[in-house]
């Protein structure tokens, strides 16, 4: 080798160390490294998502608070006048534990802290803005005092439950394949770096507790399958099953599968004593620890599980299985992986496609794993029992979703050990490296709270002055002044487009009333096409919290419905109304002049049918005006209505209008003439927003005198209203006479 190609010895050694470390990544202590990594990523979600921003959080908090305040469990009723609502029917282990903590915290400011957003959008991820369920005076950095501090403490403890779940999944995977650390990393990553699992484990909810307990049950159940009956393990299983039953009804499902695993071990080993010991312990522990709750349900509601009382409060529905699968599977699939907030914040579509591919490969590979393991009883038993747990859990979710709205992925988290290990078995069978899955999932999970969650809850930024890119303006609604705005230049819009809009507000005084903003896109007839109703900051900052004389930059994006059908000029109507009584607040100029509405031109909406033509009874024509607009045809009907079909030949702009007039006498060059009837109209869409070849119709209705019954010609043409000039045409006075028009009075 030549000297020029030799590397320094230090670089060679360093490269060797890197390669050595890469080959020995399997030697890392993943049993605590993965739970710790999960916990650290969870802290990002804890910071990004304010206290009440997960589905049903206010209900869970309400139940914790009620138990802490009253020292007993509430009785469920159909009335919907409590904060805890349907959660009163939940098994109480999580709530009793957290209520004990709540009593030792200063939560006297709860009523002031909990301020619901009445315009929140729940369960509609396609809609923008108003994601916050609650108003927060200080979303970032979080307020760490009073009620807010108590909730963050509860959420950190709940996150710790999630870390235990991750640990249990890892240990379960080690039992399944003790000699393959890469398999354990793969299975655990499918749990630890699932963004939705992290999000739910940083909320106030009983789901993390039951998920932790069922994961521990699965771990001990797999040990039972591998090693047989053991008194210590039977005690642990009995305790875990009883606690899981008292955490959420899902715990009963996994408990039943653990009992089935005991029966399987008995059938293979014929260890009658071990089987009876496990059964007796499970029954005894369940009766002592959880039995009272189910007995209470029988006494209060006449049912064992209390689900009927929950449905009476939450609301029932009747839905066919076919409709459920076709209409709600998409939401279930998405919300298993990442659907934040109140099921309203999606991530990038690519992530869901990647998880679909991963799931498909895992399912296909699982079949291959089963075929390869057909002579291995333990491997088949693992797949069978974990599959049974998932199947029973899925069936329970379907049964529940047929009765009420419950098709959410978080309800599958009690079976996340089954899902993660079964998927990992399939991916492992296809020889997909663990790090190929784990590293991208970790990276996406870590960036999601910053990229997708935080922007939904932060307050609108304060600015010292409006930027040069903004248009200065002044309109004032009581104490709220609009001092500038930014909108795109007027243009042609289509269905599904989003119109960005930035408003610069400057409150003149501290408002004591809650006022709501509306931004409405209207067509030429004043009809609403799309609208935003919101508090400032797209729901994040109520007007009662504004600082006087501060300029706030308020960004919005108005979505034109994907099914919109319109052929019209459009404008943005911006205004305010009093939230309490809905009374509209009129804007005023700086001069004190009151306006009926504050309107900004936006261009035109051409959605649906873009060609407007007259029927076969029309009279064809070919007159051209301004070398840009051609009259294709015209039609007179009803004795007073003229319709004109126009076609755009070349681009043309300006404040253009069509005139249609009736003269007292046929026009003669140089002679005076009298206009006796006239009806001018702007085109439905300004021609500057239409493409060459597109057509449109203008309609002109004449008001006839009662005694009018004569035949006259109509003259039509175009003029620029701003300039006061007609478009040139090869006719006297640039107006085209239309023949064959018969007026009937």
C-alpha positions in Angstrom: 0.0 0.0 0.0 1.3 3.4 -0.8 1.9 6.0 1.9 -0.8 8.2 0.5 -3.4 5.5 1.2 -2.4 4.9 4.8 -4.6 6.2 7.6 -3.2 7.4 11.0 -3.1 4.7 13.6 -5.5 6.6 16.0 -8.2 6.7 13.3 -7.8 3.0 12.5 -8.1 2.1 16.2 -11.2 4.4 16.6 -12.9 2.8 13.6 -12.1 -0.6 15.0 -13.8 0.3 18.3 -16.8 1.6 16.5 -17.2 -1.6 14.5 -16.6 -3.6 17.7 -19.3 -1.7 19.6 -21.7 -2.0 16.6 -21.3 -5.7 16.7 -21.8 -5.9 20.4 -24.9 -3.6 20.8 -26.7 -6.6 22.0 -24.7 -6.6 25.2 -26.3 -3.3 26.4 -28.5 -3.6 29.6 -31.8 -3.2 27.8 -33.9 -4.4 30.7 -33.5 -1.0 32.3 -32.2 1.1 29.3 -35.4 0.7 27.3 -37.8 1.6 30.2 -35.5 4.6 31.0 -35.5 5.8 27.4 -39.3 5.4 27.3 -39.6 7.5 30.5 -37.3 10.2 29.2 -39.2 10.5 25.9 -42.4 10.5 28.0 -41.2 13.6 29.8 -41.2 15.4 26.4 -44.9 14.4 26.0 -45.6 15.4 29.6 -44.2 18.9 28.8 -45.8 19.3 25.4 -49.3 18.2 26.3 -51.0 20.3 29.0 -52.8 18.6 31.8 -56.3 18.0 30.4 -55.3 17.4 26.8 -56.2 13.7 26.4 -59.5 12.1 25.8 -61.7 11.9 28.9 -58.9 13.4 31.2 -61.4 15.8 32.8 -63.6 12.8 33.6 -60.8 10.9 35.2 -59.7 14.0 37.2 -63.2 14.6 38.2 -63.5 11.1 39.7 -60.2 11.5 41.6 -61.3 14.8 43.0 -64.7 13.6 44.0 -63.3 10.6 45.9 -60.7 12.8 47.5 -63.3 15.4 48.6 -66.0 12.9 49.8 -64.0 9.9 51.0 -66.2 7.5 49.1 -67.1 6.3 45.6 -69.9 8.0 43.7 -73.0 6.2 42.6 -73.6 6.3 38.8 -76.7 7.9 37.5 -78.0 8.8 34.0 -77.7 12.4 34.9 -74.8 14.2 33.1 -74.3 17.0 35.6 -71.0 15.7 37.1 -67.5 16.2 35.9 -66.6 12.5 36.3 -69.7 11.4 34.2 -69.4 7.8 33.0 -66.1 7.2 34.8 -68.0 6.6 38.0 -68.7 3.1 36.6 -65.0 2.3 36.2 -63.3 -0.1 38.6 -61.7 2.2 41.2 -58.1 1.1 41.9 -56.4 3.9 39.9 -58.8 6.6 41.2 -58.5 5.6 44.9 -54.7 5.5 44.6 -54.5 9.0 43.0 -57.2 10.4 45.3 -54.9 9.5 48.2 -52.2 11.7 46.7 -54.7 14.4 45.8 -55.7 14.9 49.4 -52.1 15.9 50.3 -51.8 18.5 47.5 -53.1 22.0 47.5 -55.9 21.9 44.9 -58.0 24.7 46.2 -57.6 26.6 42.9 -59.3 23.8 40.9 -62.3 25.8 39.9 -60.2 28.7 38.7 -57.7 26.4 36.9 -60.2 24.2 35.1 -61.6 26.5 32.4 -63.1 24.4 29.5 -62.9 25.7 26.0 -66.5 25.7 24.8 -65.5 25.8 21.1 -63.1 22.8 21.3 -63.2 20.4 18.3 -63.2 16.8 19.5 -62.6 13.7 17.4 -62.3 15.5 14.1 -58.6 15.5 13.2 -59.3 16.9 9.8 -60.4 20.2 11.3 -57.8 22.8 12.3 -57.5 24.7 15.5 -59.4 24.6 18.8 -57.6 21.5 19.9 -57.3 22.7 23.5 -60.0 21.2 25.8 -59.1 23.8 28.5 -57.7 27.3 28.6 -54.3 27.6 30.1 -52.8 30.8 31.4 -49.3 29.4 31.1 -49.0 26.3 28.8 -45.2 26.6 28.3 -43.4 26.3 30.6 -46.0 24.5 32.6 -47.5 26.1 35.7 -46.2 24.0 38.6 -48.3 25.1 41.5 -51.7 24.2 43.0 -53.9 22.0 40.9 -51.5 22.1 38.0 -48.7 20.7 40.1 -50.9 18.0 41.5 -51.9 16.8 38.1 -48.3 16.8 36.9 -47.3 14.7 39.9 -50.1 12.2 39.0 -49.0 12.2 35.4 -45.4 11.4 36.3 -46.5 8.5 38.5 -48.7 7.3 35.6 -45.7 7.6 33.3 -43.8 5.3 35.7 -46.5 2.7 35.2 -45.8 2.9 31.5 -42.1 2.3 32.2 -43.0 -0.8 34.2 -45.1 -2.0 31.2 -42.1 -1.6 28.9 -40.0 -3.6 31.4 -42.6 -6.4 31.5 -42.8 -6.5 27.7 -39.0 -6.8 27.5 -39.0 -9.6 30.1 -41.8 -11.4 28.3 -39.9 -11.3 25.1 -36.8 -12.7 26.8 -38.9 -15.6 28.0 -40.2 -16.3 24.5 -36.7 -16.2 22.9 -34.1 -16.2 25.8 -31.1 -16.4 23.4 -32.2 -13.6 21.1 -31.6 -10.1 22.6 -32.5 -8.5 19.3 -35.9 -10.0 19.4 -36.5 -8.6 22.9 -35.3 -5.1 21.6 -37.7 -5.4 18.7 -40.7 -6.4 20.7 -40.1 -3.8 23.4 -39.6 -1.0 20.9 -43.0 -1.7 19.4 -44.4 -0.8 22.8 -41.9 1.8 24.2 -41.7 3.9 21.0 -45.4 3.8 20.0 -46.2 7.5 20.2 -49.8 6.9 21.2 -48.8 4.6 24.0 -46.4 7.2 25.3 -49.0 9.9 25.1 -51.7 7.9 27.0 -49.1 7.0 29.7 -48.5 10.7 30.3 -52.2 11.5 30.8 -54.4 11.1 33.9 -56.1 7.8 33.0 -56.7 4.3 34.3 -55.5 2.8 31.0 -51.7 2.9 32.0 -52.4 1.0 35.3 -54.4 -1.8 33.7 -51.8 -2.0 30.9 -49.0 -2.3 33.4 -50.8 -5.0 35.4 -51.8 -7.0 32.3 -48.2 -6.8 30.9 -47.0 -8.2 34.2 -49.6 -11.0 34.0 -48.4 -11.9 30.5 -44.8 -12.0 31.7 -45.7 -14.4 34.6 -48.0 -16.4 32.4 -45.2 -17.0 29.9 -42.9 -18.1 32.7 -45.7 -20.5 33.8 -45.8 -21.9 30.3 -42.1 -22.4 30.2 -41.3 -23.5 33.8 -44.5 -25.0 35.1 -46.3 -24.4 38.4 -44.6 -22.6 41.3 -46.1 -21.4 44.5 -44.4 -18.0 44.4 -45.5 -17.4 40.8 -49.0 -18.5 41.5 -49.2 -16.0 44.4 -47.9 -13.2 42.1 -50.4 -14.2 39.3 -53.3 -14.3 41.7 -52.4 -10.9 43.1 -51.9 -9.3 39.6 -55.2 -10.7 38.2 -57.2 -9.4 41.2 -55.6 -6.0 40.9 -56.1 -5.9 37.2 -59.8 -6.7 37.7 -60.0 -3.7 40.1 -58.2 -1.4 37.6 -60.4 -1.9 34.5 -62.6 -4.6 33.1 -59.9 -5.5 30.5 -58.0 -7.0 33.4 -60.6 -9.8 33.5 -59.8 -10.8 30.0 -56.1 -11.3 30.5 -56.9 -12.9 33.9 -59.0 -15.5 32.1 -56.2 -16.2 29.6 -53.8 -16.7 32.6 -56.2 -19.3 34.0 -56.3 -20.9 30.6 -52.5 -21.0 30.6 -52.7 -22.8 33.9 -55.1 -25.4 32.5 -52.7 -25.9 29.5 -49.8 -26.5 31.8 -51.8 -28.9 33.9 -52.8 -30.9 30.7 -49.2 -31.2 29.7 -47.6 -31.8 33.2 -50.6 -33.4 35.1 -49.5 -31.4 38.1 -52.9 -31.4 39.8 -51.6 -29.8 43.0 -50.0 -26.9 41.2 -53.1 -26.3 39.1 -55.5 -26.4 42.1 -53.2 -24.1 44.1 -53.2 -21.6 41.3 -56.9 -21.8 40.9 -57.7 -21.5 44.6 -55.2 -18.6 45.0 -56.7 -16.7 42.0 -60.2 -17.1 43.3 -59.4 -16.2 46.9 -57.4 -13.1 46.0 -60.0 -12.0 43.5 -62.8 -12.3 46.1 -60.8 -10.5 48.8 -59.3 -7.7 46.7 -61.8 -7.2 43.8 -64.9 -9.0 44.7 -66.4 -6.2 46.8 -66.5 -4.0 43.7 -68.5 -6.4 41.7 -70.8 -7.1 44.6 -71.4 -3.4 44.9 -72.4 -3.3 41.2 -75.0 -6.0 41.9 -76.4 -4.2 44.8 -76.5 -0.7 43.2 -77.2 -1.5 39.5 -78.4 -5.1 39.4 -75.5 -6.1 37.2 -72.0 -7.5 37.8 -69.9 -5.2 35.7 -71.8 -1.9 35.9 -71.6 -1.4 32.1 -75.3 -0.8 31.7 -75.1 2.1 34.2 -72.1 3.5 32.2 -74.0 3.3 28.9 -77.0 5.0 30.5 -74.7 8.0 31.3 -72.4 8.0 28.4 -75.0 7.3 25.7 -76.0 4.2 23.7 -76.1 3.5 20.0 -77.1 0.7 17.7 -74.6 -0.1 15.0 -74.2 -3.1 12.7 -70.9 -4.9 12.7 -70.4 -4.2 9.0 -70.8 -0.4 9.6 -68.5 -0.6 12.5 -65.7 -2.2 10.5 -66.1 -0.1 7.5 -66.7 3.3 9.2 -64.5 3.1 12.3 -61.6 0.8 11.6 -59.6 3.7 10.2 -60.0 5.6 13.5 -59.1 2.5 15.5 -56.0 1.9 13.4 -54.7 5.5 13.5 -55.4 6.0 17.2 -53.4 2.9 18.1 -50.3 4.5 16.8 -50.7 8.3 17.0 -53.8 10.4 17.4 -53.1 13.0 20.1 -55.3 15.4 22.0 -59.0 14.6 22.2 -58.5 12.3 19.1 -57.9 15.5 17.1 -54.1 15.8 16.3 -52.7 13.6 13.5 -49.1 13.2 12.6 -47.7 12.8 9.1 -49.5 10.3 6.8 -46.2 8.6 6.0 -46.0 7.3 9.6 -49.3 5.6 9.4 -48.4 4.0 6.1 -45.1 2.8 7.7 -47.0 1.3 10.6 -49.5 -0.4 8.2 -46.5 -1.9 6.3 -45.0 -3.0 9.6 -48.2 -4.6 10.7 -48.7 -6.4 7.4 -45.2 -7.7 7.5 -45.6 -8.8 11.1 -48.8 -10.6 10.4 -47.5 -12.4 7.3 -44.3 -13.3 9.1 -46.2 -14.6 12.1 -47.7 -17.3 9.8 -44.2 -18.2 8.7 -43.2 -18.4 12.4 -46.1 -20.7 13.2 -45.2 -23.0 10.3 -41.6 -23.2 11.4 -42.5 -23.8 15.0 -45.1 -26.5 14.4 -43.1 -29.1 16.3 -42.3 -26.8 19.2 -45.1 -26.9 21.8 -43.9 -23.9 23.9 -43.6 -21.7 20.8 -47.0 -22.6 19.6 -48.5 -22.2 23.1 -47.1 -18.7 23.3 -48.7 -17.7 20.0 -51.9 -19.4 20.9 -52.3 -17.8 24.4 -51.2 -14.3 23.4 -53.4 -14.6 20.3 -56.4 -15.7 22.5 -55.8 -12.6 24.8 -55.7 -10.3 21.8 -58.7 -12.0 20.2 -60.8 -11.8 23.4 -59.8 -8.2 23.9 -60.6 -7.3 20.3 -64.0 -9.0 20.6 -64.7 -7.2 23.8 -63.8 -3.9 22.1 -66.1 -4.7 19.2 -68.9 -5.6 21.5 -68.5 -2.4 23.4 -68.2 -0.3 20.3 -71.4 -1.7 18.9 -73.2 -0.2 21.9 -71.4 3.1 22.3 -68.6 5.2 20.7 -65.5 3.4 21.8 -63.4 2.6 18.6 -60.2 3.9 20.0 -56.7 2.3 19.9 -55.9 3.0 23.5 -58.4 0.4 24.5 -56.1 -2.2 23.0 -53.2 -1.2 25.2 -54.0 -3.7 27.9 -53.1 -6.3 25.3 -50.0 -4.5 24.1 -47.8 -7.3 25.2 -49.6 -9.7 22.9 -49.6 -7.2 20.0 -45.9 -6.4 20.3 -44.6 -9.9 20.8 -46.8 -11.4 18.0 -45.7 -8.6 15.6 -42.1 -9.1 16.6 -42.3 -12.8 16.1 -43.5 -12.2 12.5 -40.8 -9.5 11.8 -38.1 -11.7 13.3 -39.2 -14.6 11.1 -38.7 -12.3 8.1 -35.2 -11.5 9.3 -36.0 -7.8 9.7 -33.3 -6.3 11.9 -34.4 -5.0 15.3 -32.7 -1.6 14.9 -34.3 -1.0 11.5 -37.6 -0.8 13.4 -36.5 0.5 16.8 -34.3 3.5 15.7 -36.9 5.2 13.3 -39.7 4.6 15.8 -37.6 6.1 18.6 -36.7 9.1 16.5 -40.3 9.7 15.4 -41.7 9.3 18.9 -39.1 11.8 20.3 -39.9 14.5 17.7 -43.7 14.1 17.7 -44.5 16.1 20.9 -42.5 19.1 19.5 -43.6 18.9 15.9 -47.3 18.0 16.4 -48.5 18.6 19.9 -46.9 21.8 21.2 -48.1 24.1 18.2 -51.7 23.3 19.1 -51.6 24.7 22.6 -49.2 27.6 22.7 -50.5 31.1 23.0 -50.3 33.5 20.0 -47.0 35.3 20.0 -46.8 39.0 21.0 -45.1 41.4 18.6 -43.8 45.0 19.1 -45.2 46.1 15.7 -46.8 44.6 12.6 -44.3 43.4 10.0 -43.8 45.0 6.6 -45.4 42.0 5.0 -48.7 42.9 6.7 -51.3 45.4 5.5 -52.0 48.1 8.0 -55.7 48.5 8.8 -57.9 49.7 11.6 -61.2 48.4 12.7 -62.4 48.1 16.3 -64.9 45.8 17.9 -65.6 47.4 21.4 -62.1 47.0 23.1 -60.5 44.9 20.3 -58.7 46.6 17.5 -57.5 45.0 14.3 -54.3 46.9 13.3 -53.1 44.7 10.4 -53.6 41.5 8.5 -51.9 39.2 6.0 -53.7 37.2 3.4 -52.7 35.8 0.0 -53.4 38.0 -3.0 -56.8 37.4 -4.4 -56.7 34.2 -6.5 -58.8 31.3 -7.7 -59.6 28.7 -5.0 -60.7 25.1 -5.3 -62.6 22.7 -3.0 -60.2 21.4 -0.3 -57.9 24.4 -0.4 -56.8 26.2 2.8 -56.7 29.9 2.9 -54.0 31.2 5.3 -54.8 34.3 7.3 -52.8 36.2 9.9 -54.5 38.9 12.0 -52.8 41.4 14.3 -55.0 42.3 17.3 -54.4 45.0 19.8 -56.8 45.0 22.8 -57.4 48.6 24.0 -58.6 47.6 27.5 -58.9 44.6 29.7 -62.0 42.7 28.7 -64.3 41.3 31.4 -66.5 39.5 28.9 -65.6 36.4 26.8 -65.8 37.3 23.2 -65.5 35.0 20.2 -64.1 35.6 16.8 -65.5 34.4 13.5 -63.9 34.2 10.1 -66.3 33.3 7.4 -65.7 32.7 3.7 -68.8 33.9 1.8 -69.8 33.8 -1.9 -71.1 36.6 -4.0 -74.6 36.2 -2.6 -73.3 36.5 1.0 -73.8 32.7 1.7 -71.3 31.1 4.0 -69.0 28.5 2.4 -66.7 27.8 5.4 -66.3 29.4 8.8 -64.1 29.4 11.9 -65.5 30.1 15.3 -62.8 30.5 17.8 -61.3 32.4 20.7 -57.9 34.1 19.9 -54.9 31.9 19.3 -57.3 29.5 17.6 -58.8 28.7 21.0 -55.7 29.0 23.2 -56.2 32.5 24.7 -59.6 33.9 25.8 -60.1 37.7 25.4 -60.4 38.0 29.2 -56.6 37.1 29.5 -55.4 39.6 26.9 -52.9 42.2 27.9 -54.1 45.7 26.9 -52.1 47.6 24.2 -50.2 44.4 23.3 -50.1 43.4 19.7 -50.9 39.7 19.2 -50.1 37.8 16.0 -53.1 35.4 15.4 -52.6 32.8 12.6 -55.5 30.8 11.0 -56.1 28.6 8.0 -59.6 28.5 6.7 -60.4 25.1 5.1 -62.7 25.1 2.1 -64.8 21.9 2.4 -63.7 19.1 0.0 -67.3 18.8 -1.2 -67.8 22.5 -1.8 -69.6 23.4 -5.0 -69.6 27.1 -6.0 -68.9 29.3 -8.9 -68.5 32.7 -7.4 -66.3 35.5 -6.1 -65.5 35.1 -2.5 -64.5 37.3 0.4 -63.6 36.9 4.1 -65.9 38.3 6.6 -64.2 38.9 10.0 -66.1 39.8 13.1 -66.6 39.3 16.8 -69.6 38.3 19.0 -70.4 38.2 22.7 -70.0 34.5 23.7 -72.6 34.8 26.5 -75.6 35.9 24.4 -74.3 35.5 20.9 -74.9 39.2 20.1 -72.9 40.4 17.1 -70.5 43.3 17.7 -70.3 45.9 14.9 -66.9 47.1 13.8 -66.0 50.8 13.8 -63.4 52.7 11.9 -60.9 55.0 13.5 -63.1 57.9 12.5 -66.0 56.5 14.5 -67.9 55.3 11.5 -69.8 52.0 12.1 -69.5 49.3 9.5 -72.0 46.6 8.8 -69.2 44.1 8.4 -65.4 44.0 7.9 -64.7 42.3 4.5 -61.5 41.3 2.8 -61.6 40.2 -0.9 -60.2 36.7 -1.4 -60.7 36.0 -5.1 -63.0 33.4 -6.4 -64.1 29.8 -5.7 -64.4 27.6 -8.7 -65.5 24.2 -7.3 -67.7 21.6 -8.9 -69.0 22.5 -12.4 -66.5 24.9 -14.0 -68.4 25.3 -17.3 -71.7 27.2 -17.3 -73.6 26.9 -20.6 -77.1 27.6 -22.0 -79.4 25.0 -23.4 -80.2 24.2 -27.0 -83.0 26.8 -27.2 -80.5 29.7 -26.9 -79.5 31.9 -29.8 -75.9 31.4 -30.9 -73.6 34.4 -31.2 -69.9 35.1 -31.6 -69.4 38.8 -30.6 -66.1 39.6 -29.0 -65.5 42.3 -26.4 -62.0 43.6 -25.5 -60.4 40.8 -27.5 -60.9 38.7 -24.4 -64.6 37.8 -23.8 -66.9 36.2 -26.3 -70.7 36.0 -26.2 -71.4 32.4 -27.2 -75.2 32.5 -26.9 -78.1 34.3 -25.3 -81.6 33.3 -24.2 -84.6 35.4 -23.2 -87.3 33.8 -21.1 -90.3 34.6 -18.8 -90.8 37.8 -20.6 -88.2 39.7 -18.6 -85.1 37.5 -18.0 -82.0 37.6 -20.2 -79.2 35.0 -19.9 -75.9 35.5 -21.5 -73.3 32.8 -22.0 -69.7 34.1 -22.1 -66.4 32.5 -22.8 -62.9 33.6 -21.8 -60.6 33.9 -24.8 -57.7 35.6 -23.2 -56.7 36.7 -19.7 -58.3 40.0 -18.6 -58.6 41.8 -15.3 -60.3 44.8 -13.8 -63.6 45.7 -12.2 -65.6 44.4 -15.1 -69.4 44.4 -15.4 -71.9 43.4 -18.0 -74.6 46.0 -19.0 -77.9 45.1 -20.6 -80.1 48.0 -21.6 -83.3 48.6 -23.5 -83.6 51.8 -25.5 -86.9 53.7 -26.3 -85.9 53.7 -29.9 -83.5 51.6 -32.0 -80.1 53.2 -31.8 -79.1 55.6 -34.5 -75.5 57.0 -34.8 -75.4 60.6 -33.7 -78.9 60.6 -32.4 -79.9 61.0 -28.7 -81.3 57.8 -27.1 -83.2 57.0 -23.9 -82.5 54.0 -21.7 -85.9 52.8 -20.5 -84.8 49.5 -18.9 -81.3 48.5 -17.5 -79.9 45.7 -15.4 -76.1 45.5 -15.0 -74.3 42.7 -13.3 -70.7 41.6 -12.4 -69.9 38.1 -13.6 -70.3 35.4 -11.0 -66.5 34.8 -11.2 -64.3 37.7 -12.2 -62.7 36.7 -15.6 -59.2 37.2 -14.2 -59.7 34.0 -12.1 -61.0 31.9 -15.0 -58.9 29.9 -17.5 -59.0 30.3 -21.2 -61.9 28.5 -22.7 -64.0 28.4 -19.5 -67.6 29.8 -19.7 -70.0 31.5 -17.4 -73.5 33.0 -17.4 -74.7 36.4 -16.4 -78.4 36.9 -15.7 -80.3 40.1 -16.2 -83.9 40.7 -15.0 -85.8 43.7 -16.2 -88.5 45.3 -14.2 -91.3 46.1 -16.7 -94.0 48.7 -16.3 -97.5 47.3 -15.8 -98.8 48.6 -19.2 -95.6 47.7 -21.1 -96.2 45.3 -24.1 -94.0 46.2 -27.0 -91.2 44.5 -28.9 -87.7 45.9 -28.4 -84.1 45.0 -28.9 -81.7 44.7 -26.0 -78.1 46.0 -26.2 -75.4 44.4 -24.2 -71.7 45.0 -23.6 -68.9 45.3 -21.0 -67.5 48.2 -19.0 -64.8 48.7 -16.4 -66.6 50.3 -13.5 -63.5 51.7 -11.9 -62.3 53.4 -15.1 -65.8 54.2 -16.5 -64.8 52.8 -19.9 -66.5 50.2 -22.1 -64.6 47.2 -23.6 -64.1 47.7 -27.3 -66.4 45.8 -29.7 -67.2 46.2 -33.4 -70.5 47.8 -32.8 -71.7 51.4 -32.3 -71.0 52.6 -28.7 -69.4 49.2 -28.1 -72.8 47.7 -27.5 -74.2 44.6 -29.3 -77.9 44.6 -30.3 -79.7 41.4 -29.6 -82.4 40.5 -32.1 -85.6 38.5 -31.6 -86.3 39.6 -28.0 -90.0 39.7 -27.2 -91.1 41.4 -24.0 -94.5 40.5 -22.5 -95.7 42.7 -19.8 
